Amino acid sequence: MEIKILAPLWGHEHVDITVFCHEIKKAGYDGIDTWIPENPAVQRQLFDALQKEELVLVSHQHQAHGVDFDAFKESFRHYLEFSAQGEPILINSHTGKDYFSLRQNLELIDIAAEFSSKNGLVVAHETHRGRVGFHPGVMQDYFDAREDLMITADLSHWVCVSESFLENFQSPLEQAIARTRHIHARVGFEEGPQIPDPRAPEWKYALDHFLGWWDRMVEQRRRAGAKLLTFTTEFGPPPYLPKIPFKNEPVADQFEINVFMKDLLRQRYGYLVR
């Protein structure tokens, strides 16, 4: 099984996309995790840069919106189609809302499943605050209802929302490990979705929890005969990244942290897992 590690555009939106793609290639990344630009000129620039640098794309559907469920549903359909541009290997989706009903969110999940069947493109529903997968206990209902529901595992949100390292959520955790198709490699802790710096020894306890979960996800996909598993090093910019009080300066450099995570994952899993 091949392991590919992607960089997030998040936090670097101000950088020319051609320059950013060159920089992440030089840093040793295999691809980019980003939303498809609305501007056709920037969109073309992104696709050209990916081709030139030989980078893969995981597209990010987070734009769906609406004043009510019906409006959101139509927007969701639109942005799934929109996110299929540029030949992504997977669509990572911020699906639904935490205040939609189970029935409503299942309707969105079914729309994504129909889209996947038609296009041959996996839609992985991210375990994200404010969305379908915001809490492990709630997510169990969706796992029970849809056996083909696949996820982007960002367990930093579950750790934050449940204020735990999921000790009391073994069933949804096991389901999440089995259903993971993409991983957002950000480390959370009991009171927040992102530790300040994974290089710091005081945060080793949190990093070790996440590495253990990622180990199991990699092994599960290997045993299932998967050809590819993708990670995104998704440590974000401020306010995810804390700032020093009164100085208004980040406590660390976001890009450096993500490169550290890329190197850590590469050392742990290599390029191929047999």
C-alpha positions, -999 to +999 in steps of 0.1 A: +000+000+000+013+034-010+013+063+015+010+098+002+013+129+025-003+161+015+000+198+026-029+220+034-034+252+016-052+264+047-031+291+063-013+299+031-042+314+010-022+346+006+006+328-013+005+326-051-007+290-057+020+283-083+047+293-057+030+273-029+028+241-050+065+245-059+074+250-022+055+220-009+070+198-037+105+211-026+096+203+010+089+167+001+051+166+000+032+143-025+002+166-030-022+193-017-054+192+003-075+222-007-108+236-019-113+242-056-110+280-062-141+298-074-121+321-096-116+303-130-081+319-135-069+308-101-085+274-107-065+269-139-034+281-122-038+254-095-044+226-119-014+237-140+008+238-110-003+203-098+005+189-132+038+206-134+049+196-099+034+161-102+013+166-071-019+147-062-051+166-051-076+159-023-103+184-029-121+199+001-159+205+001-166+229+029-186+256+010-221+242+011-245+267+027-281+276+029-307+294+051-326+262+056-320+225+049-334+224+014-312+253+004-282+236+020-290+203+002-290+220-032-257+238-024-242+205-012-251+189-045-235+218-064-203+218-044-198+180-047-198+184-085-176+215-082-151+197-060-147+169-086-128+192-109-090+188-113-090+150-110-089+147-072-081+113-058-107+119-031-132+145-019-130+154+018-164+167+028-177+189+056-211+173+054-243+187+070-247+205+103-247+194+139-282+210+142-297+191+113-317+160+122-305+125+118-328+121+088-316+153+072-280+145+075-286+109+063-302+125+032-270+144+025-249+113+031-270+094+006-266+122-019-228+119-015-231+081-019-251+085-052-225+110-064-197+086-056-214+057-074-219+079-105-184+094-106-162+067-091-149+092-066-148+085-029-165+112-007-150+109+028-171+127+055-148+146+079-153+141+116-155+178+122-171+201+148-203+216+136-209+188+110-223+153+108-193+138+125-189+163+153-191+139+182-182+101+185-214+092+203-236+109+177-215+095+148-224+060+160-259+066+148-247+074+113-224+044+113-253+021+123-275+036+096-251+035+067-226+007+064-209+022+034-203+056+051-165+065+048-147+092+067-118+115+068-105+109+103-097+141+121-100+128+156-087+161+171-123+173+169-136+142+188-110+146+215-119+183+219-157+179+219-157+149+243-129+163+265-112+129+264-090+106+245-121+086+236-118+060+264-156+058+266-162+057+229-147+024+218-174+014+194-174+046+173-136+047+175-134+011+161-159+020+134-139+051+125-107+032+122-124+007+099-140+034+077-111+058+074-101+067+038-082+099+045-065+112+076-060+147+088-029+144+109-035+171+135-031+164+172-058+177+196-061+176+233-089+175+259-095+212+257-088+221+221-085+208+186-047+216+182-018+213+205+005+243+202+035+224+189+039+186+184+077+189+189+073+200+225+079+172+251+050+183+272+026+174+244+041+139+238+013+122+256-013+137+231+009+129+201+013+093+212-025+088+214-029+100+178+001+080+165-015+049+180-048+056+162-030+063+129-010+031+132-042+012+134-058+030+105-027+023+083-028-014+093-065-017+087-062-003+052-032-025+045-051-056+056-081-046+035-058-046+004-060-009-002-036+005-028-034+040-013-038+059+020-035+096+022-025+119+051-028+157+053-006+174+079-033+197+090-019+219+118-037+252+111-029+289+114-041+312+142-064+310+160-059+272+159-022+280+164-020+300+197-005+334+199+018+349+226-003+372+247+003+410+241+028+402+212+001+389+188+027+365+174+022+327+168+040+305+192+055+285+163+057+285+125+027+266+110+046+254+079+075+242+100+052+223+123+035+206+093+068+197+077+078+182+111+046+161+110+053+150+074+088+139+083+075+121+114+048+102+093+073+094+066+098+080+091+070+059+107+053+046+076+077+052+047+063+053+011+050+018+010+034-004+037+036-041+031 
